[in-house]
Amino acid sequence: MRTAPRQTAVRSTIACTLVVLACTPAPRAAPPAYVPRVRELTVTTVPLLVKEEQSVLPFLKEDFAKGGVLEGKEVYGFSPSTLTVVEGDTIHFTLINPEDDDHSFVLPDLAVPLPPQRATKVTYVARRAGIYPILCAVATHLPMMSGQLVVLAPAAVGRSPAR
């Protein structure tokens, strides 16, 4: 039995359509929207190179002396020094200063004094994606006592885990 030319054309069109459909990737669904979270973050002030260490690390005497690389300064840090959250997250900071020196925790739109031997709690909302400097505003602790708050865009992380 012979196939009519019209039937051959229809079969050929169907076959081509099936090949095209098989080779076309399926459309991707948009990732679910990120749901902002509440994050509990603890940051501690840490002495790194301070005058009190001169008896343990003798080279520091020269460094802290007049003309030394640490003259008039002490080196402290924040631990951790890099914090990562997502835009829209609410951060409940616990800021611990176990030392006998005053410190502060400063972001571009937040300044928190950290009195000696105290834990200070503060809430902060990460409103815009970006990388923001964290520093201690005590002049003798600059520029060493610093860190950064990394605020990711929601699109970079997808959906938050179920609560």
C-alpha positions in Angstrom: 0.0 0.0 0.0 1.2 3.4 -0.9 1.3 6.4 1.4 -0.3 9.5 0.0 1.9 12.6 -0.3 -0.2 14.5 2.2 0.1 11.8 4.8 3.9 11.7 4.3 4.1 15.5 4.8 2.0 15.3 8.0 4.1 12.5 9.4 7.3 14.4 8.5 6.0 17.5 10.3 5.0 15.5 13.4 8.5 13.9 13.4 10.3 17.3 13.1 8.1 18.7 15.9 8.9 15.8 18.2 12.6 16.2 17.5 12.5 20.0 18.3 10.5 19.4 21.5 12.9 16.7 22.6 15.9 19.0 22.1 14.3 22.1 23.7 15.2 22.5 27.5 12.3 22.6 29.8 11.5 26.1 31.1 13.0 26.8 34.6 10.7 27.8 37.3 11.6 31.0 39.2 13.4 30.3 42.5 11.1 30.7 45.5 11.3 34.1 47.1 13.7 34.5 50.1 11.9 34.9 53.4 13.9 37.1 55.8 15.1 35.4 59.0 16.0 36.4 62.5 19.6 35.7 63.2 21.3 35.5 66.6 25.0 36.6 66.2 27.6 37.0 68.9 30.7 39.1 68.4 33.5 39.4 71.0 36.2 41.9 71.3 39.6 40.3 71.4 43.1 41.7 72.4 45.7 40.8 69.8 48.7 43.0 70.6 48.3 45.1 73.7 50.6 46.8 76.1 49.9 44.2 78.8 51.6 41.5 76.6 55.1 43.2 76.7 56.3 40.9 79.5 55.3 37.8 77.5 56.4 39.1 74.1 59.5 41.2 74.7 59.6 42.6 71.1 56.5 44.6 71.9 58.4 46.9 74.2 60.2 48.4 71.2 57.0 48.4 69.1 55.0 50.3 71.8 57.9 52.7 72.5 58.2 56.2 71.0 58.8 55.8 67.3 57.7 52.1 67.4 55.2 50.7 64.9 52.5 50.5 67.6 53.2 53.8 69.4 50.0 55.1 70.8 48.0 52.2 69.5 46.9 48.7 70.6 45.7 46.0 68.3 42.3 44.5 69.0 39.9 42.6 66.9 36.3 41.4 66.6 35.7 37.7 66.6 34.3 36.8 64.2 35.3 39.7 62.0 33.1 38.9 59.0 29.4 38.5 59.4 27.1 37.4 56.5 23.4 37.9 56.4 20.7 38.4 53.8 18.9 41.7 52.9 15.8 42.0 55.1 17.2 39.8 57.9 16.8 41.0 61.5 20.0 40.5 63.5 20.0 40.2 67.3 23.6 41.0 68.2 25.1 40.0 71.5 28.3 42.1 71.7 30.7 40.9 74.4 33.6 43.0 75.8 35.4 40.8 78.3 38.3 43.3 78.7 38.9 46.3 80.9 39.1 48.7 77.9 36.2 50.5 76.3 35.3 49.6 72.8 32.5 50.3 70.3 30.7 48.4 67.5 30.1 50.8 64.6 28.3 50.2 61.3 27.4 53.1 58.9 24.0 53.4 60.6 24.6 52.0 64.0 27.0 52.9 66.9 27.0 50.9 70.0 29.3 51.6 73.0 30.8 48.5 74.5 31.7 49.2 78.2 34.3 46.9 79.8 33.3 43.5 81.1 29.8 43.7 79.7 27.6 42.0 77.2 25.5 44.4 75.1 22.4 43.4 73.1 21.2 45.3 70.1 18.9 44.6 67.2 19.7 45.6 63.6 17.9 45.1 60.3 20.0 44.6 57.2 18.1 46.8 54.9 20.3 46.8 51.7 22.6 44.4 50.1 26.3 45.4 50.2 29.5 45.1 52.2 29.6 47.4 55.2 32.6 48.2 57.4 32.4 47.4 61.1 34.9 49.2 63.3 35.7 50.3 66.9 35.6 54.1 67.1 38.2 54.3 69.9 41.0 56.3 68.1 43.9 54.1 69.5 42.2 51.0 68.1 41.9 52.3 64.6 42.5 51.1 61.9 43.2 47.6 63.2 39.9 46.8 65.0 37.6 46.4 62.1 35.5 43.8 60.2 32.7 43.7 57.7 29.0 42.9 57.5 28.2 41.2 54.2 24.6 41.6 53.3 23.6 39.3 50.4 20.9 40.1 47.9 17.9 37.7 48.3 18.3 36.5 44.8 21.7 35.2 45.6 20.4 32.8 48.2 17.0 31.5 47.0 14.6 30.4 49.7 15.3 30.3 53.4 14.9 27.0 55.2 11.6 26.1 56.9 11.3 27.4 60.4 
